[in-house]
């Protein structure tokens, strides 16, 4: 399944959330506790689909609110097989703050 996992920190301030996490770091682990880093391969074709274009289209398809360009929010678009996974959000600058963890299945 094609999934979007994102940790929204800085963009929460756009919605009036106080003390958003400035630099969320998002990590995915498989059922063995190993880092999950399976990604999509995009052929180097002029005018072909890129990760950025696929992500933007997928975010629109699931109805997720857009994040500003250059935001420090963490967003991953990954293929997931059956099984159990864990999403972990930590701070990239050792500060505390509020974060929203979202997981979307892309139809």
Long-range contacts (C-beta under 8 A, 24 or more apart in sequence): 1-79, 1-80, 1-81, 1-105, 1-106, 2-58, 2-77, 2-78, 2-79, 2-80, 2-105, 2-106, 3-77, 3-78, 3-79, 3-80, 3-103, 3-104, 3-105, 3-106, 4-55, 4-58, 4-59, 4-62, 4-64, 4-75, 4-76, 4-77, 4-102, 4-103, 4-104, 4-106, 5-75, 5-76, 5-78, 5-87, 5-101, 5-102, 5-103, 5-104, 6-64, 6-67, 6-73, 6-74, 6-75, 6-76, 6-101, 6-102, 7-73, 7-74, 7-75, 7-87, 7-89, 7-99, 7-100, 7-101, 7-102, 8-67, 8-73, 8-99, 8-100, 8-101, 8-102, 9-72, 9-73, 9-74, 9-97, 9-98, 9-99, 9-100, 10-71, 10-72, 10-73, 11-65, 11-67, 11-68, 11-71, 11-73, 12-98, 12-99, 12-100, 14-68, 17-98, 18-98, 19-96, 19-97, 19-98, 20-97, 20-98, 20-99, 21-89, 21-91, 21-95, 21-96, 21-97, 21-98, 21-99, 22-72, 22-91, 22-92, 22-93, 22-95, 22-97, 23-72, 23-91, 23-92, 23-93, 23-95, 24-72, 24-73, 24-74, 24-89, 24-90, 24-91, 24-92, 24-99, 25-74, 25-89, 25-90, 25-91, 25-92, 26-74, 26-75, 26-76, 26-87, 26-88, 26-89, 26-101, 27-87, 27-88, 27-89, 27-90, 28-76, 28-78, 28-85, 28-86, 28-87, 28-88, 29-85, 29-86, 29-88, 30-83, 30-84, 30-85, 31-83, 31-84, 31-85, 33-86, 36-78, 36-85, 38-78, 38-79, 38-80, 39-78, 39-79, 40-77, 40-78, 40-79, 51-77, 58-104, 58-106, 59-104, 61-106, 61-107, 62-104, 62-105, 62-106, 62-107, 64-102, 64-104, 77-106
